[in-house]
Amino acid sequence: MNKQSPASQQTIAWRTKQEIKELKPTPGQCPR
């Protein structure tokens, strides 16, 4: 697990950010 490059870690952080964004309902946008 420690063999992943820093770029991979950045992608994971970005993905987590996107997931948090999706969890929060945005005005004018339906979650599903």
N, C-alpha and C positions, 0 to 999 in steps of 0.2 A: 504493500500500500504506500510505502515511502518512496517507491520508484517512480511515482508519477511526477511529471515535470510541473514547474510552477504555472505554466500556461493552463494545465489541466485543472489545477486548484482554482485558478481565476475563473475558468468556465463553470466550475461547480458553484462558486460564490455567485456568479451572474445568474445561474439557473435558480439558485435559492432565492435570489432577489425577485426573479420573474414569478416564482411560485408564490411568494408573499404578496406580490402585486395581484395575482389572480385570486388569492384568498379574499382580498379586500374588494368588495363590489364597487366598480367605478360608475359614477353617474352617467346615465345614457348608454350603459353597456350591460347586457345580460350575462351573468356568469355562465349560463348554459343555455 
